Amino acid sequence: MSKSYYDPNDLKKFGEISEFQKELGDNFFHYYNSVFKEGALSAREKALIALAVAHTEQCPYCIDAYTKDSLQRGVTREEMMEAVHVGAAIKSGAALVHSTMMMNKVKKLEG
């Protein structure tokens, strides 16, 4: 069996993304860390949102990280799966709503 394209060990290297461009990497981490601070949303809520987005973006590193983070923040299996379904519904709805563009074009070309 072939090795996966994604190496789980690379997730541990996330902090090294500043190596080739320190200023931009540092700016990213400043922003990233600011986003995940407690605010109007709790850290638990932010972890759950991040988990859903990780699935819609299909990022295995993010799914790994935010599954662990969500569990550590007391998010249940059921809550995690429901959040993933919310993300999936929005992603599929976004694709389907664009069908109106196709429908408009068909009607124009046939009309």
Biopython code that builds the backbone (N, CA, C, O; Angstrom):
import numpy as np
from Bio.PDB.StructureBuilder import StructureBuilder

atoms = [
    (1, "MET", "N", (0.840, -1.169, 0.000)),
    (1, "MET", "CA", (0.000, 0.000, 0.000)),
    (1, "MET", "C", (0.891, 1.240, 0.000)),
    (1, "MET", "O", (1.893, 1.286, 0.714)),
    (2, "SER", "N", (0.537, 2.227, -0.784)),
    (2, "SER", "CA", (1.354, 3.433, -0.880)),
    (2, "SER", "C", (1.114, 4.350, 0.316)),
    (2, "SER", "O", (0.065, 4.303, 0.959)),
    (3, "LYS", "N", (2.093, 5.165, 0.591)),
    (3, "LYS", "CA", (2.024, 6.124, 1.680)),
    (3, "LYS", "C", (1.093, 7.270, 1.290)),
    (3, "LYS", "O", (1.025, 7.644, 0.119)),
    (4, "SER", "N", (0.389, 7.816, 2.250)),
    (4, "SER", "CA", (-0.507, 8.950, 2.009)),
    (4, "SER", "C", (0.290, 10.173, 1.574)),
    (4, "SER", "O", (1.434, 10.369, 1.983)),
    (5, "TYR", "N", (-0.334, 10.985, 0.742)),
    (5, "TYR", "CA", (0.295, 12.229, 0.288)),
    (5, "TYR", "C", (0.547, 13.167, 1.470)),
    (5, "TYR", "O", (1.550, 13.879, 1.510)),
    (6, "TYR", "N", (-0.373, 13.155, 2.424)),
    (6, "TYR", "CA", (-0.239, 13.992, 3.610)),
    (6, "TYR", "C", (0.498, 13.234, 4.688)),
    (6, "TYR", "O", (0.165, 12.088, 4.988)),
    (7, "ASP", "N", (1.489, 13.862, 5.266)),
    (7, "ASP", "CA", (2.253, 13.254, 6.353)),
    (7, "ASP", "C", (1.769, 13.860, 7.666)),
    (7, "ASP", "O", (1.944, 15.059, 7.880)),
    (8, "PRO", "N", (1.171, 13.074, 8.545)),
    (8, "PRO", "CA", (0.675, 13.606, 9.813)),
    (8, "PRO", "C", (1.750, 14.342, 10.618)),
    (8, "PRO", "O", (1.433, 15.231, 11.408)),
    (9, "ASN", "N", (2.998, 13.980, 10.422)),
    (9, "ASN", "CA", (4.086, 14.654, 11.138)),
    (9, "ASN", "C", (4.255, 16.107, 10.693)),
    (9, "ASN", "O", (4.821, 16.920, 11.424)),
    (10, "ASP", "N", (3.769, 16.427, 9.504)),
    (10, "ASP", "CA", (3.888, 17.810, 9.029)),
    (10, "ASP", "C", (3.058, 18.783, 9.859)),
    (10, "ASP", "O", (3.392, 19.965, 9.945)),
    (11, "LEU", "N", (1.982, 18.298, 10.469)),
    (11, "LEU", "CA", (1.174, 19.166, 11.325)),
    (11, "LEU", "C", (2.029, 19.753, 12.452)),
    (11, "LEU", "O", (1.834, 20.901, 12.853)),
    (12, "LYS", "N", (2.967, 18.967, 12.954)),
    (12, "LYS", "CA", (3.862, 19.433, 14.021)),
    (12, "LYS", "C", (4.802, 20.527, 13.534)),
    (12, "LYS", "O", (5.391, 21.241, 14.345)),
    (13, "LYS", "N", (4.950, 20.666, 12.228)),
    (13, "LYS", "CA", (5.845, 21.665, 11.641)),
    (13, "LYS", "C", (5.141, 22.980, 11.318)),
    (13, "LYS", "O", (5.756, 23.895, 10.770)),
    (14, "PHE", "N", (3.874, 23.076, 11.650)),
    (14, "PHE", "CA", (3.100, 24.273, 11.315)),
    (14, "PHE", "C", (3.775, 25.547, 11.825)),
    (14, "PHE", "O", (3.783, 26.569, 11.139)),
    (15, "GLY", "N", (4.333, 25.480, 13.013)),
    (15, "GLY", "CA", (5.013, 26.640, 13.590)),
    (15, "GLY", "C", (6.248, 27.079, 12.834)),
    (15, "GLY", "O", (6.791, 28.152, 13.097)),
    (16, "GLU", "N", (6.697, 26.257, 11.895)),
    (16, "GLU", "CA", (7.908, 26.567, 11.127)),
    (16, "GLU", "C", (7.614, 27.301, 9.817)),
    (16, "GLU", "O", (8.532, 27.546, 9.034)),
    (17, "ILE", "N", (6.358, 27.653, 9.568)),
    (17, "ILE", "CA", (6.040, 28.267, 8.269)),
    (17, "ILE", "C", (6.666, 29.644, 8.101)),
    (17, "ILE", "O", (6.679, 30.180, 6.993)),
    (18, "SER", "N", (7.175, 30.217, 9.161)),
    (18, "SER", "CA", (7.849, 31.522, 9.065)),
    (18, "SER", "C", (9.292, 31.393, 8.583)),
    (18, "SER", "O", (9.948, 32.399, 8.314)),
    (19, "GLU", "N", (9.781, 30.180, 8.475)),
    (19, "GLU", "CA", (11.201, 29.957, 8.170)),
    (19, "GLU", "C", (11.652, 30.647, 6.884)),
    (19, "GLU", "O", (12.729, 31.244, 6.858)),
    (20, "PHE", "N", (10.866, 30.579, 5.834)),
    (20, "PHE", "CA", (11.292, 31.156, 4.551)),
    (20, "PHE", "C", (10.849, 32.604, 4.372)),
    (20, "PHE", "O", (11.347, 33.296, 3.485)),
    (21, "GLN", "N", (9.914, 33.071, 5.209)),
    (21, "GLN", "CA", (9.434, 34.446, 5.119)),
    (21, "GLN", "C", (8.954, 34.846, 6.502)),
    (21, "GLN", "O", (7.762, 34.785, 6.804)),
    (22, "LYS", "N", (9.904, 35.259, 7.342)),
    (22, "LYS", "CA", (9.633, 35.509, 8.751)),
    (22, "LYS", "C", (8.547, 36.546, 8.989)),
    (22, "LYS", "O", (7.639, 36.313, 9.787)),
    (23, "GLU", "N", (8.622, 37.673, 8.320)),
    (23, "GLU", "CA", (7.665, 38.751, 8.583)),
    (23, "GLU", "C", (6.225, 38.313, 8.280)),
    (23, "GLU", "O", (5.321, 38.521, 9.090)),
    (24, "LEU", "N", (6.025, 37.710, 7.115)),
    (24, "LEU", "CA", (4.671, 37.279, 6.763)),
    (24, "LEU", "C", (4.189, 36.150, 7.667)),
    (24, "LEU", "O", (3.026, 36.127, 8.069)),
    (25, "GLY", "N", (5.077, 35.216, 7.986)),
    (25, "GLY", "CA", (4.715, 34.133, 8.901)),
    (25, "GLY", "C", (4.341, 34.656, 10.279)),
    (25, "GLY", "O", (3.347, 34.234, 10.869)),
    (26, "ASP", "N", (5.148, 35.578, 10.783)),
    (26, "ASP", "CA", (4.861, 36.172, 12.089)),
    (26, "ASP", "C", (3.532, 36.930, 12.070)),
    (26, "ASP", "O", (2.757, 36.864, 13.024)),
    (27, "ASN", "N", (3.280, 37.647, 10.981)),
    (27, "ASN", "CA", (2.009, 38.368, 10.846)),
    (27, "ASN", "C", (0.833, 37.398, 10.835)),
    (27, "ASN", "O", (-0.196, 37.647, 11.463)),
    (28, "PHE", "N", (0.993, 36.291, 10.116)),
    (28, "PHE", "CA", (-0.071, 35.286, 10.083)),
    (28, "PHE", "C", (-0.349, 34.753, 11.484)),
    (28, "PHE", "O", (-1.506, 34.694, 11.901)),
    (29, "PHE", "N", (0.692, 34.364, 12.216)),
    (29, "PHE", "CA", (0.488, 33.793, 13.545)),
    (29, "PHE", "C", (-0.102, 34.807, 14.516)),
    (29, "PHE", "O", (-0.888, 34.440, 15.389)),
    (30, "HIS", "N", (0.266, 36.070, 14.375)),
    (30, "HIS", "CA", (-0.343, 37.109, 15.210)),
    (30, "HIS", "C", (-1.851, 37.145, 14.950)),
    (30, "HIS", "O", (-2.652, 37.155, 15.884)),
    (31, "TYR", "N", (-2.222, 37.164, 13.670)),
    (31, "TYR", "CA", (-3.636, 37.169, 13.297)),
    (31, "TYR", "C", (-4.333, 35.887, 13.765)),
    (31, "TYR", "O", (-5.387, 35.947, 14.400)),
    (32, "TYR", "N", (-3.751, 34.744, 13.456)),
    (32, "TYR", "CA", (-4.331, 33.441, 13.789)),
    (32, "TYR", "C", (-4.589, 33.331, 15.290)),
    (32, "TYR", "O", (-5.674, 32.937, 15.716)),
    (33, "ASN", "N", (-3.587, 33.681, 16.077)),
    (33, "ASN", "CA", (-3.735, 33.597, 17.531)),
    (33, "ASN", "C", (-4.766, 34.585, 18.050)),
    (33, "ASN", "O", (-5.472, 34.287, 19.013)),
    (34, "SER", "N", (-4.867, 35.751, 17.435)),
    (34, "SER", "CA", (-5.876, 36.742, 17.832)),
    (34, "SER", "C", (-7.282, 36.221, 17.554)),
    (34, "SER", "O", (-8.188, 36.399, 18.368)),
    (35, "VAL", "N", (-7.459, 35.582, 16.414)),
    (35, "VAL", "CA", (-8.771, 35.049, 16.029)),
    (35, "VAL", "C", (-9.267, 34.034, 17.042)),
    (35, "VAL", "O", (-10.457, 34.008, 17.354)),
    (36, "PHE", "N", (-8.384, 33.200, 17.561)),
    (36, "PHE", "CA", (-8.806, 32.110, 18.431)),
    (36, "PHE", "C", (-8.844, 32.479, 19.912)),
    (36, "PHE", "O", (-9.094, 31.611, 20.748)),
    (37, "LYS", "N", (-8.602, 33.741, 20.256)),
    (37, "LYS", "CA", (-8.759, 34.178, 21.643)),
    (37, "LYS", "C", (-10.239, 34.249, 21.986)),
    (37, "LYS", "O", (-11.083, 34.451, 21.112)),
    (38, "GLU", "N", (-10.543, 34.081, 23.274)),
    (38, "GLU", "CA", (-11.923, 34.230, 23.737)),
    (38, "GLU", "C", (-12.407, 35.628, 23.363)),
    (38, "GLU", "O", (-11.677, 36.609, 23.508)),
    (39, "GLY", "N", (-13.611, 35.703, 22.895)),
    (39, "GLY", "CA", (-14.213, 36.988, 22.531)),
    (39, "GLY", "C", (-15.716, 36.847, 22.641)),
    (39, "GLY", "O", (-16.224, 36.281, 23.609)),
    (40, "ALA", "N", (-16.426, 37.359, 21.655)),
    (40, "ALA", "CA", (-17.877, 37.181, 21.636)),
    (40, "ALA", "C", (-18.219, 35.702, 21.523)),
    (40, "ALA", "O", (-19.265, 35.259, 21.998)),
    (41, "LEU", "N", (-17.329, 34.943, 20.891)),
    (41, "LEU", "CA", (-17.461, 33.485, 20.826)),
    (41, "LEU", "C", (-16.455, 32.850, 21.776)),
    (41, "LEU", "O", (-15.335, 33.337, 21.928)),
    (42, "SER", "N", (-16.857, 31.776, 22.402)),
    (42, "SER", "CA", (-15.945, 31.053, 23.294)),
    (42, "SER", "C", (-14.919, 30.283, 22.463)),
    (42, "SER", "O", (-15.115, 30.052, 21.270)),
    (43, "ALA", "N", (-13.834, 29.894, 23.108)),
    (43, "ALA", "CA", (-12.818, 29.074, 22.434)),
    (43, "ALA", "C", (-13.437, 27.744, 21.987)),
    (43, "ALA", "O", (-13.052, 27.199, 20.952)),
    (44, "ARG", "N", (-14.375, 27.231, 22.748)),
    (44, "ARG", "CA", (-15.069, 25.987, 22.395)),
    (44, "ARG", "C", (-15.865, 26.176, 21.102)),
    (44, "ARG", "O", (-15.803, 25.345, 20.196)),
    (45, "GLU", "N", (-16.606, 27.269, 21.031)),
    (45, "GLU", "CA", (-17.392, 27.541, 19.821)),
    (45, "GLU", "C", (-16.489, 27.735, 18.610)),
    (45, "GLU", "O", (-16.798, 27.267, 17.515)),
    (46, "LYS", "N", (-15.373, 28.427, 18.812)),
    (46, "LYS", "CA", (-14.434, 28.656, 17.708)),
    (46, "LYS", "C", (-13.804, 27.354, 17.228)),
    (46, "LYS", "O", (-13.579, 27.176, 16.031)),
    (47, "ALA", "N", (-13.518, 26.444, 18.158)),
    (47, "ALA", "CA", (-12.957, 25.139, 17.777)),
    (47, "ALA", "C", (-13.960, 24.357, 16.940)),
    (47, "ALA", "O", (-13.581, 23.696, 15.973)),
    (48, "LEU", "N", (-15.222, 24.427, 17.301)),
    (48, "LEU", "CA", (-16.262, 23.713, 16.568)),
    (48, "LEU", "C", (-16.460, 24.315, 15.171)),
    (48, "LEU", "O", (-16.637, 23.581, 14.198)),
    (49, "ILE", "N", (-16.430, 25.632, 15.074)),
    (49, "ILE", "CA", (-16.508, 26.293, 13.766)),
    (49, "ILE", "C", (-15.306, 25.884, 12.917)),
    (49, "ILE", "O", (-15.449, 25.547, 11.742)),
    (50, "ALA", "N", (-14.131, 25.918, 13.522)),
    (50, "ALA", "CA", (-12.914, 25.547, 12.796)),
    (50, "ALA", "C", (-12.986, 24.105, 12.304)),
    (50, "ALA", "O", (-12.525, 23.800, 11.204)),
    (51, "LEU", "N", (-13.556, 23.230, 13.105)),
    (51, "LEU", "CA", (-13.700, 21.829, 12.700)),
    (51, "LEU", "C", (-14.607, 21.702, 11.476)),
    (51, "LEU", "O", (-14.295, 20.962, 10.542)),
    (52, "ALA", "N", (-15.716, 22.417, 11.482)),
    (52, "ALA", "CA", (-16.637, 22.365, 10.336)),
    (52, "ALA", "C", (-15.968, 22.927, 9.085)),
    (52, "ALA", "O", (-16.079, 22.344, 8.007)),
    (53, "VAL", "N", (-15.278, 24.050, 9.223)),
    (53, "VAL", "CA", (-14.590, 24.656, 8.075)),
    (53, "VAL", "C", (-13.476, 23.742, 7.584)),
    (53, "VAL", "O", (-13.256, 23.624, 6.378)),
    (54, "ALA", "N", (-12.778, 23.102, 8.501)),
    (54, "ALA", "CA", (-11.715, 22.165, 8.115)),
    (54, "ALA", "C", (-12.249, 21.085, 7.190)),
    (54, "ALA", "O", (-11.574, 20.672, 6.248)),
    (55, "HIS", "N", (-13.458, 20.633, 7.463)),
    (55, "HIS", "CA", (-14.058, 19.605, 6.610)),
    (55, "HIS", "C", (-14.467, 20.174, 5.255)),
    (55, "HIS", "O", (-14.265, 19.521, 4.231)),
    (56, "THR", "N", (-15.033, 21.364, 5.229)),
    (56, "THR", "CA", (-15.436, 21.928, 3.936)),
    (56, "THR", "C", (-14.220, 22.269, 3.086)),
    (56, "THR", "O", (-14.289, 22.238, 1.857)),
    (57, "GLU", "N", (-13.112, 22.592, 3.735)),
    (57, "GLU", "CA", (-11.859, 22.872, 3.015)),
    (57, "GLU", "C", (-11.077, 21.597, 2.737)),
    (57, "GLU", "O", (-10.110, 21.602, 1.976)),
    (58, "GLN", "N", (-11.507, 20.506, 3.360)),
    (58, "GLN", "CA", (-10.881, 19.194, 3.205)),
    (58, "GLN", "C", (-9.392, 19.218, 3.540)),
    (58, "GLN", "O", (-8.559, 18.695, 2.800)),
    (59, "CYS", "N", (-9.085, 19.838, 4.669)),
    (59, "CYS", "CA", (-7.698, 19.933, 5.135)),
    (59, "CYS", "C", (-7.465, 18.875, 6.213)),
    (59, "CYS", "O", (-7.944, 19.027, 7.337)),
    (60, "PRO", "N", (-6.734, 17.803, 5.885)),
    (60, "PRO", "CA", (-6.531, 16.747, 6.877)),
    (60, "PRO", "C", (-5.785, 17.224, 8.121)),
    (60, "PRO", "O", (-6.030, 16.730, 9.221)),
    (61, "TYR", "N", (-4.881, 18.178, 7.950)),
    (61, "TYR", "CA", (-4.154, 18.703, 9.110)),
    (61, "TYR", "C", (-5.112, 19.426, 10.052)),
    (61, "TYR", "O", (-5.050, 19.253, 11.269)),
    (62, "CYS", "N", (-5.997, 20.237, 9.476)),
    (62, "CYS", "CA", (-6.963, 20.996, 10.276)),
    (62, "CYS", "C", (-7.985, 20.071, 10.928)),
    (62, "CYS", "O", (-8.364, 20.276, 12.081)),
    (63, "ILE", "N", (-8.432, 19.054, 10.192)),
    (63, "ILE", "CA", (-9.373, 18.093, 10.764)),
    (63, "ILE", "C", (-8.737, 17.414, 11.964)),
    (63, "ILE", "O", (-9.375, 17.265, 13.006)),
    (64, "ASP", "N", (-7.495, 17.007, 11.826)),
    (64, "ASP", "CA", (-6.749, 16.379, 12.915)),
    (64, "ASP", "C", (-6.664, 17.334, 14.114)),
    (64, "ASP", "O", (-7.016, 16.971, 15.236)),
    (65, "ALA", "N", (-6.199, 18.538, 13.861)),
    (65, "ALA", "CA", (-5.968, 19.502, 14.946)),
    (65, "ALA", "C", (-7.258, 19.912, 15.647)),
    (65, "ALA", "O", (-7.303, 19.971, 16.876)),
    (66, "TYR", "N", (-8.307, 20.195, 14.876)),
    (66, "TYR", "CA", (-9.529, 20.704, 15.497)),
    (66, "TYR", "C", (-10.435, 19.611, 16.026)),
    (66, "TYR", "O", (-11.323, 19.893, 16.830)),
    (67, "THR", "N", (-10.239, 18.362, 15.598)),
    (67, "THR", "CA", (-10.918, 17.254, 16.262)),
    (67, "THR", "C", (-10.355, 17.126, 17.668)),
    (67, "THR", "O", (-11.101, 17.030, 18.642)),
    (68, "LYS", "N", (-9.040, 17.125, 17.762)),
    (68, "LYS", "CA", (-8.378, 17.023, 19.075)),
    (68, "LYS", "C", (-8.742, 18.219, 19.950)),
    (68, "LYS", "O", (-9.086, 18.051, 21.120)),
    (69, "ASP", "N", (-8.669, 19.423, 19.387)),
    (69, "ASP", "CA", (-8.975, 20.639, 20.144)),
    (69, "ASP", "C", (-10.425, 20.628, 20.627)),
    (69, "ASP", "O", (-10.706, 20.990, 21.769)),
    (70, "SER", "N", (-11.339, 20.213, 19.755)),
    (70, "SER", "CA", (-12.751, 20.166, 20.136)),
    (70, "SER", "C", (-12.975, 19.190, 21.281)),
    (70, "SER", "O", (-13.680, 19.509, 22.239)),
    (71, "LEU", "N", (-12.383, 18.004, 21.192)),
    (71, "LEU", "CA", (-12.514, 17.023, 22.274)),
    (71, "LEU", "C", (-11.969, 17.579, 23.585)),
    (71, "LEU", "O", (-12.578, 17.402, 24.640)),
    (72, "GLN", "N", (-10.825, 18.250, 23.519)),
    (72, "GLN", "CA", (-10.222, 18.815, 24.730)),
    (72, "GLN", "C", (-11.087, 19.919, 25.336)),
    (72, "GLN", "O", (-10.982, 20.210, 26.527)),
    (73, "ARG", "N", (-11.932, 20.527, 24.526)),
    (73, "ARG", "CA", (-12.806, 21.604, 25.010)),
    (73, "ARG", "C", (-14.199, 21.097, 25.369)),
    (73, "ARG", "O", (-15.112, 21.883, 25.623)),
    (74, "GLY", "N", (-14.351, 19.772, 25.386)),
    (74, "GLY", "CA", (-15.604, 19.181, 25.838)),
    (74, "GLY", "C", (-16.694, 19.064, 24.789)),
    (74, "GLY", "O", (-17.853, 18.825, 25.128)),
    (75, "VAL", "N", (-16.344, 19.227, 23.525)),
    (75, "VAL", "CA", (-17.321, 19.060, 22.451)),
    (75, "VAL", "C", (-17.587, 17.568, 22.291)),
    (75, "VAL", "O", (-16.659, 16.761, 22.267)),
    (76, "THR", "N", (-18.856, 17.215, 22.184)),
    (76, "THR", "CA", (-19.218, 15.808, 22.058)),
    (76, "THR", "C", (-19.099, 15.331, 20.609)),
    (76, "THR", "O", (-19.019, 16.134, 19.679)),
    (77, "ARG", "N", (-19.088, 14.028, 20.445)),
    (77, "ARG", "CA", (-19.082, 13.431, 19.108)),
    (77, "ARG", "C", (-20.273, 13.921, 18.290)),
    (77, "ARG", "O", (-20.143, 14.267, 17.116)),
    (78, "GLU", "N", (-21.432, 13.942, 18.938)),
    (78, "GLU", "CA", (-22.656, 14.342, 18.253)),
    (78, "GLU", "C", (-22.574, 15.800, 17.799)),
    (78, "GLU", "O", (-22.990, 16.132, 16.689)),
    (79, "GLU", "N", (-22.038, 16.667, 18.657)),
    (79, "GLU", "CA", (-21.886, 18.081, 18.292)),
    (79, "GLU", "C", (-20.913, 18.243, 17.133)),
    (79, "GLU", "O", (-21.146, 19.039, 16.223)),
    (80, "MET", "N", (-19.815, 17.479, 17.172)),
    (80, "MET", "CA", (-18.844, 17.564, 16.085)),
    (80, "MET", "C", (-19.468, 17.125, 14.764)),
    (80, "MET", "O", (-19.302, 17.799, 13.747)),
    (81, "MET", "N", (-20.182, 16.004, 14.771)),
    (81, "MET", "CA", (-20.775, 15.521, 13.527)),
    (81, "MET", "C", (-21.862, 16.467, 13.031)),
    (81, "MET", "O", (-22.005, 16.674, 11.826)),
    (82, "GLU", "N", (-22.619, 17.036, 13.946)),
    (82, "GLU", "CA", (-23.645, 17.994, 13.538)),
    (82, "GLU", "C", (-23.001, 19.218, 12.901)),
    (82, "GLU", "O", (-23.504, 19.736, 11.903)),
    (83, "ALA", "N", (-21.899, 19.681, 13.464)),
    (83, "ALA", "CA", (-21.181, 20.826, 12.888)),
    (83, "ALA", "C", (-20.665, 20.496, 11.491)),
    (83, "ALA", "O", (-20.729, 21.333, 10.590)),
    (84, "VAL", "N", (-20.153, 19.278, 11.307)),
    (84, "VAL", "CA", (-19.666, 18.857, 9.986)),
    (84, "VAL", "C", (-20.834, 18.848, 8.994)),
    (84, "VAL", "O", (-20.673, 19.257, 7.845)),
    (85, "HIS", "N", (-21.996, 18.388, 9.429)),
    (85, "HIS", "CA", (-23.163, 18.391, 8.547)),
    (85, "HIS", "C", (-23.605, 19.816, 8.209)),
    (85, "HIS", "O", (-24.025, 20.080, 7.082)),
    (86, "VAL", "N", (-23.517, 20.720, 9.158)),
    (86, "VAL", "CA", (-23.835, 22.126, 8.862)),
    (86, "VAL", "C", (-22.893, 22.639, 7.777)),
    (86, "VAL", "O", (-23.332, 23.260, 6.809)),
    (87, "GLY", "N", (-21.597, 22.375, 7.943)),
    (87, "GLY", "CA", (-20.632, 22.791, 6.930)),
    (87, "GLY", "C", (-20.923, 22.181, 5.573)),
    (87, "GLY", "O", (-20.835, 22.861, 4.551)),
    (88, "ALA", "N", (-21.270, 20.898, 5.558)),
    (88, "ALA", "CA", (-21.570, 20.206, 4.306)),
    (88, "ALA", "C", (-22.819, 20.788, 3.645)),
    (88, "ALA", "O", (-22.866, 20.935, 2.424)),
    (89, "ALA", "N", (-23.822, 21.117, 4.444)),
    (89, "ALA", "CA", (-25.053, 21.698, 3.903)),
    (89, "ALA", "C", (-24.780, 23.059, 3.274)),
    (89, "ALA", "O", (-25.304, 23.369, 2.203)),
    (90, "ILE", "N", (-23.961, 23.872, 3.938)),
    (90, "ILE", "CA", (-23.631, 25.181, 3.392)),
    (90, "ILE", "C", (-22.812, 25.031, 2.114)),
    (90, "ILE", "O", (-23.061, 25.728, 1.130)),
    (91, "LYS", "N", (-21.839, 24.128, 2.126)),
    (91, "LYS", "CA", (-20.994, 23.908, 0.941)),
    (91, "LYS", "C", (-21.844, 23.440, -0.242)),
    (91, "LYS", "O", (-21.689, 23.949, -1.352)),
    (92, "SER", "N", (-22.735, 22.484, -0.015)),
    (92, "SER", "CA", (-23.564, 21.998, -1.123)),
    (92, "SER", "C", (-24.584, 23.045, -1.538)),
    (92, "SER", "O", (-24.880, 23.184, -2.725)),
    (93, "GLY", "N", (-25.121, 23.778, -0.582)),
    (93, "GLY", "CA", (-26.053, 24.859, -0.922)),
    (93, "GLY", "C", (-25.394, 25.936, -1.748)),
    (93, "GLY", "O", (-26.000, 26.481, -2.671)),
    (94, "ALA", "N", (-24.157, 26.242, -1.423)),
    (94, "ALA", "CA", (-23.418, 27.256, -2.188)),
    (94, "ALA", "C", (-23.207, 26.803, -3.625)),
    (94, "ALA", "O", (-23.285, 27.609, -4.552)),
    (95, "ALA", "N", (-22.940, 25.516, -3.811)),
    (95, "ALA", "CA", (-22.795, 24.992, -5.173)),
    (95, "ALA", "C", (-24.134, 25.043, -5.902)),
    (95, "ALA", "O", (-24.197, 25.444, -7.065)),
    (96, "LEU", "N", (-25.188, 24.643, -5.230)),
    (96, "LEU", "CA", (-26.499, 24.585, -5.874)),
    (96, "LEU", "C", (-27.072, 25.961, -6.191)),
    (96, "LEU", "O", (-27.721, 26.139, -7.222)),
    (97, "VAL", "N", (-26.839, 26.937, -5.313)),
    (97, "VAL", "CA", (-27.384, 28.272, -5.582)),
    (97, "VAL", "C", (-26.766, 28.864, -6.848)),
    (97, "VAL", "O", (-27.388, 29.688, -7.518)),
    (98, "HIS", "N", (-25.540, 28.444, -7.174)),
    (98, "HIS", "CA", (-24.900, 28.912, -8.404)),
    (98, "HIS", "C", (-25.549, 28.314, -9.652)),
    (98, "HIS", "O", (-25.293, 28.769, -10.767)),
    (99, "SER", "N", (-26.395, 27.286, -9.462)),
    (99, "SER", "CA", (-27.098, 26.724, -10.618)),
    (99, "SER", "C", (-28.048, 27.747, -11.225)),
    (99, "SER", "O", (-28.450, 27.613, -12.381)),
    (100, "THR", "N", (-28.408, 28.763, -10.458)),
    (100, "THR", "CA", (-29.265, 29.813, -11.026)),
    (100, "THR", "C", (-28.553, 30.529, -12.161)),
    (100, "THR", "O", (-29.200, 30.991, -13.101)),
    (101, "MET", "N", (-27.239, 30.629, -12.089)),
    (101, "MET", "CA", (-26.472, 31.239, -13.183)),
    (101, "MET", "C", (-26.594, 30.390, -14.446)),
    (101, "MET", "O", (-26.793, 30.909, -15.545)),
    (102, "MET", "N", (-26.471, 29.073, -14.266)),
    (102, "MET", "CA", (-26.612, 28.162, -15.394)),
    (102, "MET", "C", (-28.022, 28.245, -15.960)),
    (102, "MET", "O", (-28.208, 28.303, -17.176)),
    (103, "MET", "N", (-29.005, 28.249, -15.082)),
    (103, "MET", "CA", (-30.397, 28.311, -15.532)),
    (103, "MET", "C", (-30.672, 29.597, -16.303)),
    (103, "MET", "O", (-31.343, 29.582, -17.335)),
    (104, "ASN", "N", (-30.144, 30.715, -15.789)),
    (104, "ASN", "CA", (-30.302, 31.990, -16.495)),
    (104, "ASN", "C", (-29.666, 31.938, -17.879)),
    (104, "ASN", "O", (-30.238, 32.422, -18.856)),
    (105, "LYS", "N", (-28.477, 31.345, -17.953)),
    (105, "LYS", "CA", (-27.758, 31.254, -19.235)),
    (105, "LYS", "C", (-28.515, 30.368, -20.215)),
    (105, "LYS", "O", (-28.647, 30.707, -21.391)),
    (106, "VAL", "N", (-29.017, 29.222, -19.725)),
    (106, "VAL", "CA", (-29.780, 28.321, -20.591)),
    (106, "VAL", "C", (-31.008, 29.042, -21.142)),
    (106, "VAL", "O", (-31.293, 28.980, -22.338)),
    (107, "LYS", "N", (-31.723, 29.719, -20.264)),
    (107, "LYS", "CA", (-32.945, 30.423, -20.689)),
    (107, "LYS", "C", (-32.621, 31.511, -21.708)),
    (107, "LYS", "O", (-33.376, 31.731, -22.655)),
    (108, "LYS", "N", (-31.491, 32.188, -21.506)),
    (108, "LYS", "CA", (-31.081, 33.250, -22.442)),
    (108, "LYS", "C", (-30.726, 32.656, -23.802)),
    (108, "LYS", "O", (-31.133, 33.170, -24.843)),
    (109, "LEU", "N", (-29.956, 31.557, -23.776)),
    (109, "LEU", "CA", (-29.518, 30.931, -25.030)),
    (109, "LEU", "C", (-30.675, 30.238, -25.754)),
    (109, "LEU", "O", (-30.711, 30.214, -26.984)),
    (110, "GLU", "N", (-31.599, 29.685, -25.009)),
    (110, "GLU", "CA", (-32.738, 29.008, -25.639)),
    (110, "GLU", "C", (-33.842, 29.975, -26.025)),
    (110, "GLU", "O", (-34.669, 29.693, -26.891)),
    (111, "GLY", "N", (-33.833, 31.127, -25.357)),
    (111, "GLY", "CA", (-34.925, 32.077, -25.487)),
    (111, "GLY", "C", (-34.969, 32.859, -26.695)),
    (111, "GLY", "O", (-35.869, 33.681, -26.865)),
]
sb = StructureBuilder()
sb.init_structure("model")
sb.init_model(0)
sb.init_chain("A")
sb.init_seg("    ")
for serial, (resi, resn, name, xyz) in enumerate(atoms, 1):
    if name == "N":
        sb.init_residue(resn, " ", resi, " ")
    sb.init_atom(name, np.array(xyz, "f"), 0.0, 1.0, " ", f" {name:<3s}", serial, name[0])
structure = sb.get_structure()
